[in-house]
Amino acid sequence: MDTPIESVSEQWEAVIDDMEATANDYRAAGWTVVELHPGDVTPLPGEPPRFDVLVPDNEFDQLQTAVSEAAFDTTELYRAEDGGVTFVLTVTCDTDREVAVCCPLYYDRQTAIELSDRADDGLTTTIRTLADDRTIGIDYDDFDLSETESPSA
C-alpha cells in the first residue's frame, strides 16, 4: 500500500493496523464494518471545513451499501502524533443498526489551526471515488483538532 506521507509512513501503517484490529473487534461483536484505506486525505479549511478522502471504488461501494439507511449517532476518535503530523482513526457508528465506518485521517499542525478557526459547528469528511462522480459525507459534531493524546496507535 502507498503511504500518504513518506516521512511518517511507519506511524500511518500503525494507524492502519489499529483500524483493522478495531474493525475486527466490532465484527466479533456482530457489527457490519467498513474499513476505508484512503489513497489520499486532503484537509480543506474552507467553508465548510472538511477532509476530502479518496478511496477505491470497491470500498466506496461497501460504504454506500452500509450507510444507505444508517443514522450515525456516535464517533470515536483515536489519535497519535509523529513528526508534526496528527493521525486520527475515526470510528463512526450507528449503534441501533450496529454499523461502523472506520476512516483514518491525518493533518499537520498548521492545518489543525486553519481547520479549528472554522470548525465551530463541526467537521465533515467527504469520501469520494477517484472519478469524483460519487461522494458520501460523514459529519463530526465534536472533532477537537487540538487534542493529540491517543488510547490507540
Buried (B, 14 or more C-beta within 10 A) or exposed (E): EEEBBEEBEEBBEBBBEBBBEBBEEBEEEEBBBBBBBBEEBBBBBEEBBBBBBBBBEEBBBBBBEBBEEBEBEEBBBBBBBBEEBBBBBBBBBBEEBBBBBBBBBBBBBEBBEBBBEBBEEBBBBBBBBEEEEEEBEBBBEEBEBEEBEBEBB
